[in-house]
Amino acid sequence: MNYSLPSLRARLRDNEILIGTLISLPSTDIVECLSSLSVDWLFIDAEHGVFGPETVCDLLRAAHECPCLVRIPSVDEAWIKKVLDAGAAGIIVPQINHLQQAHDVVKFAKYAPQGNRGVGLGRAHGYGKDFSSYLVNANDHTVIVLQAETESILECIDDVTAIPEVDAILIGPYDLSASLGHIGDLQHPSVQLAIKTVLHSCQNNAKAAGIFGVCADDICTYKQMGFSLLTVGVDTVFLQSAATAELEKLLQA
């Protein structure tokens, strides 16, 4: 890692607009293709994607210099250690429901004295060659993104965003709408109120606010509202939508 360049974490904390897309397929070719585009980061989804830590490592290699955040399946110490040791720029942790979970993530993701992340050798350490420099810089460069996607997180969101080591809150709008009893209805007043509640908490505590949208139209409004960690699209949707558009043109010719 080139520590002389601004890290993804530094850019997050400077409130830069950072655009990424979601990888759900265990395909190094897709990651390599998308990482060559004008994206700031890639979202590797190991929560819903049907693959494990070994495949995550392969996907990280395929991304080359493009920073990747890996969504792990849950608040799991082993997963956090594995993906960070594999060279992920950081983690996205789903289903944060209470404050203690947020503190646990920090504990597992940061080396002492900020946490108690286990020390081992991996791809992130140059397999040993860069071990010392990685240990010195890891806490300053490792990104922690927590997901707000349940009604319960709203009750402690100000305490969560106040945690110094937390860099961003990423809203899972579909899960959030389901938790609020309005599954899929992202424009329902209670869903929109919850989204604004998270955004305002992030702004008050100088944390980046993130959100997912299937297409650019879905998140342009949120970008204007102040969201800066933007996830647009999914690899499978890009493939299907592009193919559908071309097939329809041919059928109508």
C-alpha positions in Angstrom: 0.0 0.0 0.0 1.2 3.5 -0.8 0.8 5.4 2.4 1.9 8.7 0.8 -1.4 8.9 -1.0 -4.7 9.9 0.7 -6.4 6.7 1.9 -10.0 5.9 1.3 -10.5 6.6 5.0 -9.0 10.1 4.7 -11.2 10.8 1.7 -14.2 9.6 3.6 -13.4 11.9 6.5 -12.9 14.8 4.2 -16.5 14.2 3.0 -15.5 13.6 -0.6 -18.2 12.1 -2.9 -17.1 8.5 -3.3 -18.9 6.4 -5.8 -18.7 2.7 -5.8 -20.7 -0.3 -7.1 -21.6 -3.6 -5.6 -20.0 -6.9 -6.5 -22.3 -9.9 -5.8 -20.8 -12.5 -8.1 -17.6 -14.4 -7.3 -16.0 -13.3 -10.6 -12.5 -11.9 -10.7 -13.1 -10.8 -14.3 -16.1 -8.7 -13.3 -14.1 -7.0 -10.5 -11.2 -6.4 -12.9 -13.5 -4.8 -15.5 -15.4 -2.6 -13.0 -12.2 -1.5 -11.1 -10.9 0.0 -14.3 -13.8 2.4 -14.6 -14.2 5.7 -12.9 -15.2 4.3 -9.5 -13.6 5.4 -6.2 -14.2 2.0 -4.5 -15.8 -1.4 -4.9 -18.3 -2.9 -2.5 -17.6 -6.7 -2.2 -20.8 -8.3 -0.8 -19.9 -11.4 1.3 -23.1 -11.1 3.2 -25.4 -12.0 0.3 -22.8 -13.2 -2.2 -22.4 -17.0 -2.2 -18.7 -17.1 -1.5 -16.2 -17.2 1.4 -13.0 -15.5 2.5 -10.9 -17.3 0.0 -12.9 -15.9 -2.9 -12.8 -12.5 -1.2 -9.0 -12.6 -1.4 -9.1 -13.4 -5.1 -11.5 -10.5 -5.8 -9.3 -8.1 -3.9 -6.3 -9.2 -6.0 -8.4 -8.6 -9.2 -9.3 -5.0 -8.1 -5.6 -4.0 -8.3 -5.2 -0.5 -6.8 -9.0 0.2 -6.5 -9.8 0.1 -2.8 -12.5 -2.4 -1.7 -14.8 -2.5 1.2 -16.0 -5.9 2.1 -19.4 -6.4 3.6 -19.1 -9.3 6.0 -22.0 -11.5 7.0 -22.3 -10.3 10.6 -20.4 -8.9 13.6 -17.9 -11.7 13.4 -14.3 -11.4 14.7 -13.0 -14.2 12.4 -14.5 -12.6 9.2 -13.1 -9.2 10.2 -9.6 -10.5 10.7 -9.7 -12.5 7.5 -10.8 -9.8 5.1 -8.6 -7.1 6.6 -5.6 -9.5 6.5 -6.5 -10.2 2.9 -6.0 -6.5 2.1 -9.5 -5.0 2.1 -9.5 -1.2 2.7 -12.1 -1.8 5.3 -15.3 -3.5 6.3 -19.0 -2.9 6.0 -20.9 -4.5 8.8 -24.6 -5.2 8.4 -27.5 -5.4 10.8 -26.1 -3.2 13.6 -28.9 -3.2 16.1 -27.4 -1.8 19.3 -24.4 0.2 20.5 -22.4 -2.8 21.9 -22.3 -4.3 18.4 -20.7 -1.1 17.1 -18.1 -1.2 19.9 -17.4 -4.9 19.1 -16.7 -4.1 15.5 -14.1 -1.4 16.5 -12.5 -3.8 18.9 -12.1 -6.5 16.3 -11.0 -4.2 13.5 -8.4 -2.1 15.2 -5.0 -3.1 16.6 -4.2 -2.2 20.2 -4.6 0.2 21.9 -7.7 1.1 20.0 -8.9 -2.5 19.8 -7.6 -6.0 20.0 -7.4 -7.1 16.4 -5.3 -10.3 16.2 -1.8 -9.8 14.7 -0.9 -12.2 11.9 0.7 -12.3 8.5 -1.3 -12.0 5.3 -1.7 -10.4 1.9 -2.2 -7.0 3.6 1.2 -7.2 5.2 3.0 -8.2 1.9 3.0 -11.7 3.4 5.5 -10.4 5.9 7.6 -8.0 3.9 5.6 -5.0 4.8 4.6 -6.2 8.3 6.1 -3.3 10.3 4.8 -0.5 8.1 1.3 -2.1 8.0 1.1 -2.3 11.8 2.1 1.3 12.1 -0.5 2.6 9.6 -3.4 0.1 9.7 -5.4 1.8 12.4 -5.3 5.1 10.5 -6.2 3.5 7.2 -8.7 0.8 8.0 -12.3 1.9 7.2 -15.2 1.0 9.4 -18.6 1.3 7.9 -21.7 0.3 9.9 -25.1 -0.3 8.3 -28.2 1.3 9.5 -31.0 -0.9 8.3 -33.2 -1.7 11.3 -35.6 0.3 13.4 -33.6 -0.4 16.5 -30.5 1.4 15.3 -32.4 4.6 15.2 -32.7 4.5 19.0 -28.9 4.7 19.5 -27.8 6.3 16.2 -26.3 9.4 17.9 -24.2 7.2 20.2 -23.0 5.1 17.3 -22.0 8.0 15.1 -20.2 9.5 18.1 -17.7 6.6 18.2 -14.4 8.1 17.0 -13.3 5.0 15.0 -16.5 4.7 13.0 -16.0 6.3 9.6 -19.4 6.1 8.0 -22.9 4.8 8.3 -24.4 3.1 5.3 -28.1 2.9 5.0 -29.6 -0.3 3.7 -32.8 1.2 2.4 -34.7 -2.0 1.6 -34.0 -3.7 4.9 -34.7 -0.5 6.7 -38.1 -0.1 5.0 -38.9 -3.8 5.9 -37.9 -3.2 9.5 -40.3 -0.2 9.6 -43.2 -2.3 8.2 -43.1 -0.8 4.7 -41.0 -3.2 2.7 -39.8 -1.8 -0.6 -41.7 1.5 -0.1 -38.6 3.7 0.2 -40.7 6.9 -0.2 -43.0 6.1 2.7 -42.8 9.1 5.2 -41.6 6.9 8.0 -38.8 5.5 5.9 -37.8 8.9 4.7 -37.8 10.2 8.2 -35.5 7.4 9.3 -33.1 8.1 6.4 -33.0 11.8 7.4 -32.5 10.9 11.0 -29.4 8.9 10.2 -28.1 11.6 7.8 -28.5 14.3 10.4 -26.7 12.2 13.1 -23.8 11.6 10.7 -23.6 15.3 9.9 -23.7 16.3 13.6 -20.8 13.9 14.4 -18.8 14.6 11.3 -19.2 11.1 9.8 -19.8 10.2 6.2 -23.3 9.1 5.3 -23.8 6.4 2.7 -26.7 4.8 0.8 -27.3 2.2 -1.8 -29.4 2.6 -5.0 -30.0 0.3 -7.9 -29.4 3.1 -10.4 -28.2 6.6 -10.5 -31.7 8.1 -10.5 -32.3 6.3 -7.2 -29.5 8.1 -5.3 -29.0 11.5 -7.0 -31.5 13.0 -4.6 -29.5 11.6 -1.7 -26.3 12.9 -3.1 -27.9 16.4 -3.1 -29.0 15.9 0.5 -25.5 15.3 1.7 -24.8 11.6 1.4 -21.2 11.1 0.2 -20.6 7.3 0.3 -22.6 6.3 -2.7 -23.2 2.7 -4.0 -24.8 2.6 -7.4 -25.9 -0.6 -9.0 -25.0 -4.3 -8.8 -22.9 -6.3 -11.2 -25.9 -8.6 -12.0 -28.2 -5.7 -12.6 -25.7 -4.0 -14.9 -25.4 -7.2 -16.9 -29.1 -7.8 -17.2 -30.1 -4.2 -17.9 -27.4 -3.7 -20.6 -28.3 -7.0 -22.3 -32.1 -6.3 -22.1 -31.6 -2.9 -23.7 -29.7 -4.3 -26.6 -32.1 -7.3 -27.1 -35.1 -5.0 -27.1 -33.5 -2.7 -29.8 -32.9 -5.8 -32.0 -36.4 -7.2 -31.5 -37.9 -3.8 -32.4 -35.7 -3.2 -35.5 
